[in-house]
Amino acid sequence: MQLFIKTCFYNSKNSHVVEVKNPESTTIEGLKTIISNKIRMPPKFGIRTMSSSQLDESRYISDYNIQDMHTLQVVIPFNFKKD
């Protein structure tokens, strides 16, 4: 399954999109780890669908009916600093 992750800082117009490949059986927490490795930031951010629904870390991607080629949004706090 291929997903697109739109990353943006809270209260900022700057954003970019990264591509992630993972199985539907991945938890949201696991997806956060994959994304954090890709953007080189600790997984202290929230993941939302493009309809702005916050995703629960303990649930699976398939629980939200997220399909191949879907775009998710990662919102990073504005004052967030890389470790």
C-alpha positions in Angstrom: 0.0 0.0 0.0 1.3 3.4 -0.9 0.3 6.5 1.1 1.2 10.1 0.7 1.9 12.1 3.8 1.6 15.9 3.7 3.7 17.3 6.5 3.2 20.9 7.7 4.1 22.9 10.7 1.1 24.2 12.7 0.3 27.9 11.7 2.6 27.7 8.7 2.0 27.6 5.0 5.2 25.6 4.4 4.6 21.9 3.7 5.9 19.0 1.7 4.7 15.6 0.7 6.5 12.3 1.4 5.7 8.9 0.0 5.3 5.9 2.4 4.9 2.2 1.5 3.4 0.0 4.1 0.9 -2.8 4.7 -2.7 -2.2 5.7 -2.0 -4.2 8.9 0.2 -1.4 10.2 -1.0 0.5 13.3 -1.1 4.3 13.3 1.7 4.2 15.9 3.8 2.1 13.5 3.0 4.5 10.7 4.1 7.4 12.8 7.5 5.6 13.3 7.9 5.1 9.6 7.1 8.8 8.9 9.4 10.0 11.7 12.3 8.0 10.1 11.5 9.5 6.7 11.3 13.1 7.9 14.0 12.7 10.6 11.8 13.8 13.5 10.7 12.0 16.7 7.1 10.7 16.4 5.6 13.5 18.6 3.1 14.7 16.0 -0.5 14.0 15.2 -1.8 12.3 12.0 -5.1 13.3 10.5 -7.0 12.4 7.5 -7.6 15.1 4.9 -11.1 15.5 6.5 -9.2 16.6 9.8 -10.1 13.5 11.8 -7.4 12.7 14.4 -6.3 9.1 14.1 -5.9 6.9 17.2 -2.4 5.4 17.6 -3.7 1.9 18.7 -5.9 1.3 15.7 -4.9 0.0 12.3 -4.8 1.7 8.9 -7.5 -0.6 7.7 -9.8 0.4 10.6 -10.1 3.9 9.0 -10.7 2.5 5.5 -7.6 4.2 4.3 -7.0 3.1 0.7 -3.9 2.8 -1.6 -2.7 6.3 -2.8 -4.6 8.1 0.0 -3.1 11.3 1.4 -2.8 11.8 5.2 -1.8 15.0 6.9 0.9 15.2 9.6 0.7 18.4 11.8 3.9 19.2 13.6 3.8 21.8 16.4 5.2 25.2 15.3 7.7 25.3 18.1 8.8 21.7 17.5 12.6 21.2 17.4 14.4 18.2 15.9 16.3 16.0 18.4 
